[in-house]
Amino acid sequence: MSQILPKYYFSGEFADFYPMLRSLRGREVRFRTGEFLWKIGEPVTTIFYFRSGLVQCYVEHEDGHRKNLSFHGADTVFPGVQRADYKIERSILVRALTDVEAVAFDREGFYRFCLEHPTLLAQLYEMQSSYVNMLIYDVAHQRYNDTFLKVCNFLFLMAHHGMAGDGAAGISQEAIADTLGVGRNHVTKSLSRLRQENTVRLGRRRVEIVDLKKLKDYCSLETLEVPF
């Protein structure tokens, strides 16, 4: 048995449930690159099933500092299911990083539908457990690791969970810095070191991992899949 790795990128968890969800009345929606799925301060009243594309979920402090929380791709549900209206949700922003196609469901109707379909509800619990696991990991990870280690861990997790299925993470250095809560210049230095050691190749808004084994050797144990 092995540990479940934390992940920043969610995709594919609900592909098998899409035929079931089609029986629930929803509306087809599209978002262009850079468009927000809802406005800041608005209550979350819609649940999205992403058909294609990539979205970024983050919070923005009043001083302008941004903290990325997660990225969501095709065949996943966001933001999950619950009835409580948490205040922090009004500070969350969700932006399309690419053109996105999705199905939008009314939050209350989606909740009732899940109660009638236990297998779907169980999968939603698993996804939200993974999200909580990632947030707890993030707190400890940010506190104790230096920037180079944080960058290596982040790239490894993104590759492991499919964000870099072809060896490339289609994410900017700025987004990496925002996710990790560190300065962009520190991320640049870390990536430059990895590039010089032929571990990654850098492109426009793209980090290509050319030696995953070498990258893994730099990662901390809480990031790696360690038997127990």
C-alpha positions, 0 to 999 in steps of 0.5 A: 500500500502506498500514500496518495500524493497531494495534487494541485491539478484535478482532471478525469475523476468524473468521466465515468459519471458523465452519462449519469449527469446528462440526465440532470438538467444543465446548460452548456456554457463556454468561457474564453481564455481569461474569462472569469466563471463568476465575479468576486463577491458573488455566492457560488450558486453553480456547479460546473462539469468541465468538458474541455480546457483548463481553469485556475482557482485562486484567492486574491488578497486586498494588497494584490497578492495572489495565491493559486489554490488549484487547477482543473481540467476536463472531466472533473466537477468544480467546486464540489457539493455542499449546502453551506455558504462559506464566507471564504467562497466569496473571495475565490476567483476561477479563471479560464486559462484556455478556452473552456467548455462546461456544463453548468448545474444549479447548486441545490439541484446538483446536491439533491441529485447526488443524494439520489446517486450514492456512487457519485456522492462517494466520488465527490467525497473522494475528490474533496478529501484529495483537495483537503489533503493538498491544502494540508500538504501545502501548509506544511510544505510552504513552511519548511521547504526552501524555494528550489525544493518547492519548485521541484515538488510542484513540477513533480506533482503536476507531472505525476497527476497528468498536467504534464502528460507529455512531459510539459507543464503548460503553466507560467513561471508567474503561476508557479510563483503564485501557487507556491507563495514565493517571489517570481525571481526565486522561481526563475533562479530555480528553473534556471538551475534545473535547465542548466542541469538538463532536468527541464527545458523552458519555453513560453508559458511552458516548462518541459520536464526532460529528466523526471528521474533527476527531478524526483531525486530533488523532491522531498519525501512528503511529495514522493510516493513512499511505501508504508 
